Amino acid sequence: MKKEVNSKETTRAQAFELWMNAPNPMVTFFKTLDVTRLVRVSRRRGLKFNMLMDWCIGKAAADIKEFYLLPVGDKLVQYDALAVNTIVKNRTGEVSSCDIRFNENMEAFNQEYLKYSAEVADTCADRDLSEDCMVIGTSAIIDTEIDGAVGMNSGIFNNPFIIWGRYRKKCFRYYLPISFQFHHTQMDGAHAGKFLQRLQEEISRMG
């Protein structure tokens, strides 16, 4: 569920005043992740690489309280749950959006990922959990290698967003450059850096 909160009663009070009306409040970080463990687990267990990435993203964000606050319109909204969005190629060859509620149990998350991404691909209807969850957006451009991407500041979609392309092999290891965009009202650079560090840690302990 979500509820509007008084920004002055949160740790984001000053950021709310500084950044809510800024011309461009979005910040983008770039980082290269060592995804060797994910590649090996994906191949060994027959799990989708992007599902594993999405689960690690949710796991890394789950204990960072800033992820549960989001500027929506001119308000600050608090959520009690997270979801990770994935972009799905649908049956018409176009793309649709699919939100998957984060679950600490990876097997349960995987079952929902497979079920709902297949449903969205077949129906071409987006699955939107934004009324119940703070959604972390993702986009995987797997047809090519990219060094990163800067998203747009729409003034409407303020959710954190992660973009990646095809992973790269170097000296028997696999690396994945990603970009992480976030609204400065939601978090500062230190929070974003902490999240990216945790993301690498979650990937590295995948077994």
C-alpha positions in Angstrom: 0.0 0.0 0.0 1.0 3.6 -0.3 0.2 6.8 1.7 1.0 10.4 1.4 3.4 11.6 4.1 4.4 15.0 5.3 7.9 15.5 3.9 8.9 17.6 6.9 8.5 14.6 9.1 10.9 12.5 7.1 14.6 12.4 6.6 14.0 13.7 3.0 12.7 17.1 4.2 15.5 19.2 2.9 15.8 17.3 -0.3 12.1 17.7 -0.9 12.5 21.5 -0.6 15.6 21.6 -2.8 14.7 19.2 -5.6 10.9 18.9 -6.1 10.8 21.9 -8.3 14.3 21.6 -9.8 14.4 21.6 -13.7 16.2 18.3 -13.7 16.1 16.5 -10.3 17.2 13.1 -11.8 20.7 11.8 -11.2 22.4 9.0 -13.1 25.2 6.8 -11.8 27.2 4.4 -14.0 28.8 1.2 -12.7 30.3 -2.0 -14.1 29.2 -5.1 -12.2 30.9 -8.5 -12.1 28.0 -10.8 -13.0 30.1 -14.0 -13.3 28.1 -15.7 -10.6 24.8 -14.8 -12.2 25.8 -16.2 -15.6 27.0 -19.5 -14.1 23.8 -19.9 -11.9 21.7 -19.0 -14.9 23.3 -21.7 -17.0 23.6 -24.3 -14.3 20.0 -24.0 -13.0 18.2 -23.0 -16.2 17.1 -19.6 -14.8 16.7 -16.5 -16.8 19.6 -14.0 -16.4 17.3 -11.0 -16.3 15.2 -12.6 -13.6 18.3 -13.1 -11.5 19.3 -9.5 -12.0 15.8 -8.3 -11.0 15.8 -10.4 -7.9 19.2 -9.1 -6.9 18.0 -5.5 -7.5 15.1 -6.0 -5.2 17.2 -7.8 -2.6 19.8 -4.9 -2.6 17.1 -2.2 -2.3 14.9 -4.0 0.3 16.8 -2.8 3.4 17.4 0.8 2.2 14.6 2.9 3.6 14.9 5.6 0.9 13.5 3.2 -1.7 10.2 3.2 0.1 9.7 7.0 -0.4 8.9 8.4 -3.8 7.9 11.9 -5.1 4.6 11.5 -7.0 3.3 14.7 -8.5 3.9 17.4 -5.8 3.6 14.9 -3.0 5.9 12.5 -1.1 4.5 9.0 -0.9 5.5 6.1 1.3 5.2 2.5 0.4 5.4 -0.7 2.4 6.6 -3.0 -0.4 8.8 -3.0 -3.5 8.4 -4.3 -7.0 10.8 -4.7 -9.8 9.6 -3.9 -13.3 10.8 -5.8 -16.4 10.2 -4.9 -20.1 8.7 -7.8 -22.0 8.6 -8.3 -25.8 5.0 -9.1 -26.5 3.4 -11.3 -29.2 3.1 -8.3 -31.6 6.9 -7.7 -31.5 6.4 -4.5 -29.4 7.2 -4.2 -25.7 5.0 -4.2 -22.6 5.7 -3.4 -19.0 5.5 -6.0 -16.2 5.8 -5.3 -12.5 6.8 -8.2 -10.2 6.4 -7.8 -6.5 9.7 -8.5 -4.7 9.9 -11.6 -2.7 12.9 -12.6 -0.5 12.3 -16.2 -1.7 14.0 -16.3 -5.1 12.0 -19.4 -6.2 8.7 -17.7 -5.5 9.9 -14.5 -7.2 11.0 -16.6 -10.2 7.5 -18.3 -10.4 5.8 -15.0 -10.5 8.3 -13.6 -13.0 7.7 -16.5 -15.4 3.9 -16.4 -14.9 3.3 -12.7 -15.3 5.9 -12.0 -18.0 4.3 -14.7 -20.1 0.9 -13.3 -19.4 1.9 -9.8 -20.4 3.6 -11.1 -23.5 0.4 -12.9 -24.6 -2.1 -10.2 -23.7 0.0 -7.1 -24.6 -1.4 -5.5 -21.4 0.9 -3.9 -18.9 0.9 -5.2 -15.3 1.1 -2.2 -13.0 1.7 -2.5 -9.3 2.4 1.2 -8.6 -0.6 1.6 -6.4 0.7 -1.0 -4.0 4.5 -1.0 -4.4 7.4 1.3 -5.0 8.5 0.1 -8.4 12.1 -0.1 -9.5 12.2 0.2 -13.3 14.6 -1.9 -15.4 15.2 -2.2 -19.1 17.5 -4.8 -20.6 18.7 -4.1 -24.2 20.2 -7.5 -24.7 20.7 -7.2 -28.5 23.8 -5.1 -28.0 26.5 -4.0 -25.6 26.1 -0.6 -24.1 28.2 1.5 -21.7 25.2 3.1 -20.1 22.1 5.2 -20.7 20.6 8.4 -19.4 16.9 8.4 -19.0 14.5 11.3 -19.3 13.1 13.6 -16.7 9.4 13.4 -17.6 8.1 15.0 -14.4 5.7 12.1 -14.1 7.7 8.9 -13.8 10.1 9.6 -10.9 10.8 5.9 -10.0 14.4 4.7 -9.9 15.5 3.0 -13.1 18.2 0.7 -14.1 19.3 0.0 -17.7 21.8 -2.6 -19.0 22.7 -4.3 -22.3 24.5 -7.5 -23.1 27.1 -8.7 -20.6 30.8 -9.0 -21.7 33.3 -11.7 -21.2 36.9 -10.9 -20.2 39.5 -13.4 -18.9 36.9 -16.0 -18.0 34.7 -13.5 -16.1 31.6 -11.7 -17.1 30.9 -7.9 -16.7 27.8 -5.8 -17.1 27.8 -2.0 -17.3 24.6 -0.5 -15.9 23.1 2.9 -15.4 21.1 3.8 -12.3 18.8 6.8 -12.5 17.1 8.2 -9.4 15.2 11.3 -8.2 17.3 13.4 -5.9 14.3 13.9 -3.6 14.1 10.2 -3.0 17.8 9.6 -2.2 21.2 11.2 -2.2 24.3 9.9 -3.9 25.5 8.1 -0.8 22.2 6.1 -0.7 22.6 5.3 -4.4 26.2 4.2 -3.9 25.2 2.0 -1.0 22.6 0.4 -3.2 25.0 -0.3 -6.0 27.5 -1.8 -3.6 24.8 -4.0 -2.1 23.7 -5.0 -5.6 27.3 -6.3 -6.4 27.4 -8.1 -3.0 24.1 -9.8 -3.7 25.3 -10.9 -7.2 28.6 -12.1 -5.8 26.9 -14.3 -3.2 24.5 -15.9 -5.6 24.9 -19.7 -5.5 
